[in-house]
Structures are given as C-alpha cells and as structure tokens.
Amino acid sequence: MMFREVLLCVLLGVSVAYPKYQQSIPNGQSVPNPCPGGTGNWKGVGHYNPYGGGDRNLFGLDFASSGHVWTHDLCMDDSDSDGVSNGVELGDPNCTWLPGQTPQGRATGHPGICEPMSDQKCHTVNLNAICV
C-alpha cells in the first residue's frame, strides 16, 4: 500500500470512532489492541474495525442493548466469551465506575475481541476482527 493510501485509511479511521462512547465505558480511550503484534489502542471498542464503523462486535451489541450505558450487568457480562468479564478487561473489576470517574485499574483486555486471538475458542468469535 502506498503511503498516501495508508495515511488516508488512518485519518478516515480516526474520524469514525465516537468519543462519547469511549467516555461511556471505563478506560474507553485506552483499550489495548488485541491483535498479534498489535500496538496502540482500539478506538472503536464496540466494532470489529479498530477505528470504529462497520459491524459491531459482541460487546458493541451488548453496549447498544444497554442503551449505550455502562451498567452493572454489562460490566459483569463476558461479551466475547473469553472467560474474563467486561469489567475486568476494562479496569472496573468491582463494577463501580461511573462516567467522569477514574477507573479502579487500567484496561487489560478487549471486551469485544476474544483473547488470546490465537486460542481455538476465539476463532469464531473473532472471525470478523480486522487486525491492522
């Protein structure tokens, strides 16, 4: 891919993520990229595309079902079926975070992308994940 095309993809991707949704979940702006060798943060946490837009991942569907609100049930759920609750992955293990507060811990995983991605149980969950 030529530099100009890569730059266009990055700029377009950055403009798609919704900051209001990032602020509606603990550590929403600092969810690690779960892709093998992935660096940086996954801006579109509720999507298979790291920059947002396109199909929603299982966490994105659950977040929409909760009215785009961080609830105790959403926190306790394991949207991506990797054995770790959304709250633990996002640094709110006790499910006490409220918008505007500092989360108890940092984000250690991705609530919508099953990890580790190489695990057999994750292959079907991550079928649509876009690793860049």
Z-matrix of the N, CA and C atoms (Angstrom, degrees):
N
C 1 1.442
C 2 1.527 1 108.02
N 3 1.286 2 116.04 1 139.70
C 4 1.457 3 120.00 2 -179.71
C 5 1.528 4 110.14 3 -77.69
N 6 1.323 5 115.59 4 154.25
C 7 1.466 6 121.68 5 -177.98
C 8 1.524 7 111.76 6 -52.47
N 9 1.299 8 116.85 7 -43.79
C 10 1.467 9 121.94 8 -178.08
C 11 1.534 10 110.78 9 -61.43
N 12 1.331 11 117.95 10 -40.74
C 13 1.460 12 121.70 11 179.26
C 14 1.523 13 111.39 12 -68.52
N 15 1.331 14 116.02 13 -39.93
C 16 1.457 15 120.08 14 177.63
C 17 1.523 16 109.94 15 -63.49
N 18 1.322 17 117.04 16 -45.43
C 19 1.458 18 121.29 17 179.09
C 20 1.523 19 110.91 18 -60.51
N 21 1.314 20 118.12 19 -43.04
C 22 1.459 21 121.74 20 178.12
C 23 1.524 22 110.90 21 -61.14
N 24 1.337 23 117.54 22 -44.25
C 25 1.470 24 121.07 23 178.72
C 26 1.520 25 111.24 24 -61.63
N 27 1.326 26 117.01 25 -42.40
C 28 1.465 27 120.62 26 -179.86
C 29 1.518 28 110.23 27 -65.56
N 30 1.316 29 117.41 28 -47.50
C 31 1.465 30 120.18 29 -179.00
C 32 1.523 31 111.70 30 -64.35
N 33 1.309 32 117.30 31 -41.91
C 34 1.463 33 120.82 32 177.85
C 35 1.518 34 110.01 33 -64.35
N 36 1.314 35 117.17 34 -43.48
C 37 1.460 36 121.50 35 179.88
C 38 1.512 37 112.02 36 -61.43
N 39 1.298 38 118.15 37 -43.16
C 40 1.457 39 121.44 38 -178.65
C 41 1.517 40 110.82 39 -63.83
N 42 1.314 41 116.88 40 -33.14
C 43 1.467 42 119.54 41 -176.75
C 44 1.523 43 112.70 42 -77.54
N 45 1.329 44 118.97 43 -12.96
C 46 1.455 45 121.91 44 -175.69
C 47 1.532 46 112.62 45 -84.26
N 48 1.323 47 118.25 46 -36.91
C 49 1.459 48 121.25 47 -176.83
C 50 1.529 49 110.74 48 -61.24
N 51 1.327 50 117.09 49 141.32
C 52 1.461 51 122.19 50 -178.89
C 53 1.522 52 110.09 51 -98.19
N 54 1.342 53 117.21 52 107.29
C 55 1.466 54 119.68 53 179.94
C 56 1.530 55 113.49 54 -57.24
N 57 1.333 56 117.53 55 -31.05
C 58 1.472 57 118.29 56 -179.13
C 59 1.523 58 111.04 57 -64.31
N 60 1.335 59 117.48 58 -32.48
C 61 1.457 60 119.68 59 177.45
C 62 1.525 61 110.28 60 -75.40
N 63 1.330 62 117.68 61 -36.51
C 64 1.463 63 120.95 62 176.49
C 65 1.524 64 109.77 63 -59.77
N 66 1.318 65 117.03 64 -35.70
C 67 1.466 66 121.40 65 -179.07
C 68 1.523 67 112.49 66 -81.09
N 69 1.322 68 116.62 67 -7.07
C 70 1.465 69 121.50 68 -178.73
C 71 1.518 70 113.38 69 -93.97
N 72 1.326 71 116.55 70 -1.63
C 73 1.463 72 121.41 71 176.89
C 74 1.530 73 108.06 72 -131.65
N 75 1.314 74 117.95 73 150.96
C 76 1.470 75 119.39 74 179.07
C 77 1.532 76 110.93 75 -62.05
N 78 1.313 77 115.43 76 135.38
C 79 1.467 78 122.37 77 178.67
C 80 1.526 79 112.89 78 55.42
N 81 1.309 80 117.11 79 30.17
C 82 1.465 81 121.29 80 -176.90
C 83 1.511 82 115.16 81 -60.19
N 84 1.316 83 116.73 82 -21.48
C 85 1.464 84 120.13 83 179.67
C 86 1.522 85 112.36 84 -95.44
N 87 1.318 86 116.66 85 -0.63
C 88 1.470 87 118.54 86 -177.06
C 89 1.525 88 112.97 87 -135.50
N 90 1.326 89 116.39 88 39.12
C 91 1.464 90 121.12 89 176.61
C 92 1.529 91 107.87 90 -79.75
N 93 1.328 92 117.74 91 122.81
C 94 1.462 93 119.71 92 -175.36
C 95 1.524 94 113.10 93 -66.98
N 96 1.311 95 114.46 94 148.64
C 97 1.457 96 121.91 95 175.45
C 98 1.531 97 107.68 96 -72.35
N 99 1.339 98 118.22 97 117.27
C 100 1.469 99 120.87 98 -176.28
C 101 1.525 100 114.55 99 -83.61
N 102 1.311 101 117.55 100 -2.84
C 103 1.464 102 120.40 101 -176.60
C 104 1.520 103 111.36 102 -67.59
N 105 1.331 104 117.31 103 145.69
C 106 1.463 105 120.14 104 176.34
C 107 1.526 106 109.28 105 -55.71
N 108 1.305 107 116.64 106 122.36
C 109 1.460 108 120.98 107 -177.82
C 110 1.509 109 113.87 108 75.52
N 111 1.343 110 116.65 109 4.40
C 112 1.463 111 120.61 110 -178.23
C 113 1.520 112 111.72 111 -68.14
N 114 1.304 113 115.35 112 143.74
C 115 1.457 114 120.82 113 178.01
C 116 1.515 115 109.20 114 -125.79
N 117 1.304 116 115.90 115 163.13
C 118 1.454 117 120.26 116 177.67
C 119 1.515 118 111.98 117 77.47
N 120 1.312 119 114.67 118 -164.55
C 121 1.466 120 121.93 119 -176.65
C 122 1.516 121 111.19 120 -110.30
N 123 1.319 122 115.12 121 155.12
C 124 1.465 123 123.46 122 178.30
C 125 1.523 124 106.08 123 -92.61
N 126 1.326 125 117.84 124 100.41
C 127 1.469 126 123.21 125 -173.64
C 128 1.530 127 112.73 126 -68.74
N 129 1.308 128 117.78 127 -39.84
C 130 1.463 129 122.08 128 -178.91
C 131 1.514 130 110.21 129 -95.42
N 132 1.322 131 117.50 130 70.21
C 133 1.470 132 122.63 131 -171.33
C 134 1.528 133 112.50 132 -54.33
N 135 1.303 134 118.76 133 -34.03
C 136 1.449 135 121.86 134 -178.02
C 137 1.519 136 114.52 135 -87.36
N 138 1.328 137 117.29 136 10.12
C 139 1.461 138 121.38 137 -175.98
C 140 1.520 139 111.25 138 -127.77
N 141 1.325 140 115.50 139 159.66
C 142 1.454 141 121.44 140 174.60
C 143 1.529 142 110.95 141 -74.26
N 144 1.321 143 116.65 142 -23.71
C 145 1.455 144 122.49 143 177.00
C 146 1.529 145 107.74 144 -85.76
N 147 1.326 146 119.07 145 126.54
C 148 1.463 147 120.29 146 -176.71
C 149 1.531 148 114.17 147 -61.02
N 150 1.323 149 116.82 148 -18.87
C 151 1.466 150 120.25 149 -179.51
C 152 1.531 151 112.63 150 -99.16
N 153 1.324 152 117.00 151 0.75
C 154 1.460 153 121.36 152 -178.64
C 155 1.520 154 110.79 153 92.72
N 156 1.312 155 115.22 154 175.57
C 157 1.461 156 120.56 155 -178.77
C 158 1.520 157 111.03 156 80.42
N 159 1.301 158 115.39 157 160.51
C 160 1.460 159 120.36 158 179.85
C 161 1.515 160 111.64 159 76.11
N 162 1.318 161 115.05 160 -158.73
C 163 1.463 162 120.98 161 -176.26
C 164 1.523 163 111.91 162 -63.02
N 165 1.326 164 114.36 163 141.73
C 166 1.467 165 120.22 164 175.08
C 167 1.524 166 109.14 165 -82.71
N 168 1.325 167 114.93 166 145.70
C 169 1.454 168 119.41 167 172.07
C 170 1.532 169 108.12 168 -83.16
N 171 1.324 170 117.33 169 -179.00
C 172 1.468 171 120.32 170 -175.75
C 173 1.531 172 112.08 171 -63.32
N 174 1.331 173 118.37 172 -35.52
C 175 1.461 174 119.99 173 175.55
C 176 1.524 175 110.09 174 -65.77
N 177 1.314 176 117.81 175 -41.42
C 178 1.466 177 121.31 176 178.35
C 179 1.521 178 111.95 177 -60.61
N 180 1.320 179 116.62 178 -39.51
C 181 1.468 180 120.57 179 176.98
C 182 1.527 181 110.82 180 -66.37
N 183 1.334 182 116.36 181 -42.81
C 184 1.467 183 120.32 182 178.72
C 185 1.531 184 111.39 183 -66.02
N 186 1.342 185 116.57 184 -40.05
C 187 1.459 186 121.74 185 178.88
C 188 1.532 187 110.21 186 -63.19
N 189 1.324 188 116.95 187 -42.73
C 190 1.471 189 120.70 188 176.98
C 191 1.531 190 110.19 189 -63.67
N 192 1.331 191 117.27 190 -40.74
C 193 1.471 192 121.25 191 179.40
C 194 1.523 193 112.07 192 -64.24
N 195 1.338 194 116.16 193 -25.62
C 196 1.470 195 119.46 194 178.84
C 197 1.526 196 111.72 195 -88.99
N 198 1.338 197 116.42 196 11.88
C 199 1.464 198 120.28 197 179.73
C 200 1.515 199 112.78 198 75.67
N 201 1.335 200 116.68 199 24.71
C 202 1.475 201 122.96 200 -177.11
C 203 1.514 202 111.24 201 59.09
N 204 1.344 203 115.40 202 38.63
C 205 1.465 204 122.58 203 179.38
C 206 1.525 205 107.83 204 -126.91
N 207 1.330 206 116.10 205 137.81
C 208 1.464 207 121.96 206 175.56
C 209 1.516 208 107.33 207 -76.42
N 210 1.316 209 116.43 208 109.01
C 211 1.466 210 122.18 209 -178.32
C 212 1.528 211 109.56 210 -112.11
N 213 1.303 212 115.75 211 165.62
C 214 1.459 213 120.52 212 176.85
C 215 1.526 214 110.31 213 -60.33
N 216 1.327 215 117.13 214 -42.51
C 217 1.468 216 120.27 215 179.98
C 218 1.529 217 111.60 216 -63.60
N 219 1.338 218 117.22 217 -42.98
C 220 1.460 219 120.55 218 178.41
C 221 1.524 220 110.28 219 -64.21
N 222 1.309 221 116.82 220 -39.82
C 223 1.457 222 122.31 221 178.14
C 224 1.530 223 111.06 222 -61.79
N 225 1.308 224 117.69 223 -43.93
C 226 1.464 225 122.59 224 -177.11
C 227 1.534 226 112.55 225 -75.75
N 228 1.313 227 116.94 226 -22.39
C 229 1.462 228 121.33 227 -177.43
C 230 1.535 229 110.66 228 -68.51
N 231 1.301 230 115.94 229 158.36
C 232 1.461 231 123.56 230 173.92
C 233 1.521 232 106.37 231 -118.40
N 234 1.332 233 116.01 232 77.53
C 235 1.460 234 121.33 233 -172.12
C 236 1.519 235 113.42 234 -54.41
N 237 1.321 236 117.30 235 -41.06
C 238 1.463 237 120.85 236 -175.07
C 239 1.528 238 113.99 237 -92.29
N 240 1.319 239 117.68 238 4.50
C 241 1.477 240 123.34 239 175.43
C 242 1.528 241 114.13 240 57.09
N 243 1.341 242 116.16 241 35.84
C 244 1.463 243 118.23 242 178.03
C 245 1.525 244 112.79 243 -98.48
N 246 1.337 245 116.10 244 5.90
C 247 1.455 246 119.77 245 177.70
C 248 1.514 247 114.89 246 90.33
N 249 1.337 248 117.38 247 4.02
C 250 1.459 249 122.34 248 179.89
C 251 1.523 250 107.90 249 -126.26
N 252 1.332 251 116.77 250 130.04
C 253 1.463 252 119.63 251 -177.68
C 254 1.529 253 111.32 252 -66.01
N 255 1.326 254 115.53 253 156.22
C 256 1.458 255 121.21 254 176.72
C 257 1.527 256 110.65 255 -56.48
N 258 1.317 257 117.28 256 -40.94
C 259 1.454 258 121.51 257 -179.36
C 260 1.513 259 112.98 258 -62.78
N 261 1.314 260 117.08 259 -43.87
C 262 1.464 261 120.51 260 177.88
C 263 1.530 262 109.49 261 -63.42
N 264 1.321 263 116.85 262 -45.38
C 265 1.466 264 119.88 263 -178.64
C 266 1.528 265 111.85 264 -62.93
N 267 1.328 266 117.05 265 -32.35
C 268 1.473 267 120.57 266 -177.31
C 269 1.529 268 113.35 267 -97.31
N 270 1.321 269 117.70 268 7.27
C 271 1.462 270 120.21 269 175.93
C 272 1.517 271 115.05 270 83.38
N 273 1.327 272 116.94 271 21.55
C 274 1.464 273 121.96 272 176.75
C 275 1.532 274 108.80 273 -127.50
N 276 1.337 275 117.11 274 64.39
C 277 1.467 276 120.02 275 -173.71
C 278 1.524 277 114.25 276 -63.83
N 279 1.317 278 117.91 277 -24.38
C 280 1.471 279 120.65 278 -179.85
C 281 1.519 280 112.85 279 -97.55
N 282 1.320 281 116.28 280 2.25
C 283 1.472 282 122.25 281 177.14
C 284 1.533 283 112.16 282 56.62
N 285 1.310 284 116.09 283 45.62
C 286 1.467 285 121.11 284 -178.57
C 287 1.524 286 113.10 285 -115.20
N 288 1.331 287 117.72 286 -5.38
C 289 1.463 288 121.59 287 -175.90
C 290 1.525 289 111.70 288 -65.78
N 291 1.323 290 115.57 289 142.74
C 292 1.465 291 123.13 290 173.36
C 293 1.524 292 108.12 291 -128.59
N 294 1.337 293 118.39 292 148.60
C 295 1.462 294 120.41 293 178.92
C 296 1.531 295 111.21 294 -52.04
N 297 1.322 296 114.85 295 136.89
C 298 1.450 297 121.09 296 -179.03
C 299 1.514 298 113.59 297 94.60
N 300 1.330 299 116.60 298 -16.19
C 301 1.461 300 120.65 299 179.00
C 302 1.533 301 110.33 300 -90.26
N 303 1.317 302 115.12 301 160.96
C 304 1.460 303 120.95 302 172.29
C 305 1.525 304 107.59 303 -84.82
N 306 1.334 305 117.12 304 127.29
C 307 1.469 306 119.12 305 179.15
C 308 1.528 307 111.42 306 -62.22
N 309 1.316 308 115.49 307 156.58
C 310 1.463 309 121.98 308 -179.94
C 311 1.531 310 111.40 309 -61.11
N 312 1.307 311 117.28 310 -38.39
C 313 1.461 312 121.93 311 -179.40
C 314 1.510 313 110.63 312 -138.85
N 315 1.300 314 115.54 313 -173.19
C 316 1.463 315 119.55 314 178.49
C 317 1.527 316 109.46 315 -95.38
N 318 1.321 317 116.18 316 161.78
C 319 1.463 318 120.78 317 175.72
C 320 1.522 319 108.32 318 -69.10
N 321 1.321 320 115.79 319 128.22
C 322 1.463 321 120.81 320 -178.98
C 323 1.518 322 112.43 321 -113.71
N 324 1.308 323 116.94 322 -6.54
C 325 1.455 324 121.49 323 -178.76
C 326 1.510 325 109.94 324 -156.52
N 327 1.320 326 115.40 325 -177.68
C 328 1.469 327 122.45 326 179.56
C 329 1.525 328 108.36 327 -112.69
N 330 1.344 329 118.42 328 123.61
C 331 1.463 330 120.19 329 -176.62
C 332 1.525 331 115.47 330 -73.80
N 333 1.336 332 117.31 331 -10.86
C 334 1.462 333 119.63 332 -177.97
C 335 1.515 334 114.57 333 -116.40
N 336 1.319 335 116.43 334 -3.00
C 337 1.464 336 122.02 335 177.93
C 338 1.524 337 107.09 336 -122.07
N 339 1.320 338 116.38 337 117.07
C 340 1.463 339 122.22 338 -178.78
C 341 1.526 340 109.37 339 -62.77
N 342 1.332 341 114.42 340 134.45
C 343 1.465 342 120.30 341 -177.85
C 344 1.522 343 110.70 342 -130.50
N 345 1.316 344 115.90 343 149.33
C 346 1.460 345 127.16 344 -5.16
C 347 1.528 346 110.41 345 -70.89
N 348 1.309 347 115.11 346 145.82
C 349 1.464 348 119.59 347 -174.37
C 350 1.520 349 112.82 348 -61.29
N 351 1.326 350 117.56 349 -24.09
C 352 1.462 351 121.11 350 -179.91
C 353 1.524 352 113.09 351 -78.03
N 354 1.321 353 117.79 352 -12.25
C 355 1.461 354 122.03 353 -178.99
C 356 1.532 355 109.49 354 -67.71
N 357 1.319 356 116.37 355 135.02
C 358 1.467 357 121.59 356 -178.37
C 359 1.528 358 112.20 357 -54.36
N 360 1.342 359 117.23 358 -38.14
C 361 1.473 360 119.73 359 -178.60
C 362 1.523 361 112.37 360 -65.09
N 363 1.325 362 116.97 361 -17.46
C 364 1.465 363 121.44 362 -176.63
C 365 1.523 364 113.76 363 -92.17
N 366 1.302 365 118.48 364 -14.36
C 367 1.459 366 120.63 365 -172.91
C 368 1.521 367 113.20 366 -58.40
N 369 1.318 368 118.59 367 -46.91
C 370 1.464 369 118.99 368 -178.72
C 371 1.529 370 111.76 369 -74.31
N 372 1.333 371 117.31 370 -34.64
C 373 1.469 372 120.84 371 178.87
C 374 1.527 373 110.05 372 -63.79
N 375 1.320 374 117.01 373 -37.63
C 376 1.459 375 122.32 374 -174.57
C 377 1.512 376 114.05 375 -98.10
N 378 1.304 377 116.85 376 13.24
C 379 1.464 378 120.90 377 -175.26
C 380 1.527 379 112.77 378 -51.20
N 381 1.323 380 118.07 379 -36.89
C 382 1.465 381 121.89 380 -176.38
C 383 1.521 382 114.50 381 -98.91
N 384 1.326 383 116.98 382 3.23
C 385 1.477 384 120.05 383 -178.36
C 386 1.524 385 109.75 384 -66.60
N 387 1.318 386 115.20 385 138.00
C 388 1.463 387 122.32 386 179.89
C 389 1.514 388 108.44 387 -106.21
N 390 1.312 389 117.01 388 110.74
C 391 1.451 390 121.22 389 177.96
C 392 1.524 391 109.70 390 -96.81
N 393 1.329 392 114.38 391 123.23
C 394 1.472 393 119.64 392 178.92
C 395 1.515 394 109.08 393 -127.54
